[in-house]
Amino acid sequence: MTENDQSRLLPRAYYTATVAAFLVSTPETVLGALLVNSEMAVEPPQRDAWLQEIAVLKTTLQGLD
């Protein structure tokens, strides 16, 4: 698949970044991308789950950039 073909596909992720970029992004920035790209209303429990997942990922991915 060429780069041009990939640009025509629907996005498969609400957020995408390199590990290094993710680690320096604030949780609010990542959450903002998730919220903007969500196809439905995001209720507080979903928002809170995403924030917890962001925190876990940031801790787990330290040193892998």
C-alpha positions in Angstrom: 0.0 0.0 0.0 1.4 3.4 -1.0 1.4 6.5 1.2 -1.3 8.0 -1.1 -3.5 4.9 -0.6 -3.1 5.2 3.2 -4.1 8.9 3.2 -7.4 8.0 1.7 -8.3 5.4 4.4 -10.5 6.3 7.3 -8.5 6.9 10.4 -8.3 3.9 12.7 -7.2 5.7 15.8 -8.5 8.7 17.7 -4.9 9.6 18.6 -1.6 8.7 17.0 1.9 9.8 17.8 5.4 8.4 18.3 6.3 7.1 21.7 8.6 10.1 22.2 5.9 12.6 21.2 3.3 10.9 23.4 5.6 11.0 26.4 6.2 14.8 26.1 2.5 15.5 25.4 0.4 16.6 28.3 -2.6 14.3 29.3 -4.8 17.2 28.3 -3.4 17.3 24.8 -3.9 13.6 24.3 -7.4 13.8 25.8 -8.2 16.7 23.5 -7.3 14.7 20.4 -9.4 11.7 21.7 -12.4 14.0 22.3 -12.1 15.8 18.9 -11.8 12.5 17.0 -14.5 10.6 18.9 -17.5 9.9 16.8 -19.9 10.1 19.7 -20.5 12.1 22.9 -17.9 11.3 25.5 -19.4 10.8 29.0 -17.4 11.5 32.1 -16.7 7.8 32.8 -15.1 7.4 29.4 -13.1 10.6 29.8 -11.9 9.4 33.2 -10.9 6.0 31.8 -8.9 7.7 29.0 -7.1 9.8 31.5 -6.2 6.8 33.6 -5.0 4.9 30.5 -2.9 7.9 29.4 -1.3 7.9 32.9 -0.6 4.1 32.8 0.8 4.3 29.3 3.1 7.2 30.1 4.5 5.3 33.1 4.8 2.0 31.1 6.5 3.6 28.1 9.1 5.5 29.9 12.5 4.7 28.5 11.2 3.2 25.3 11.4 6.4 23.2 
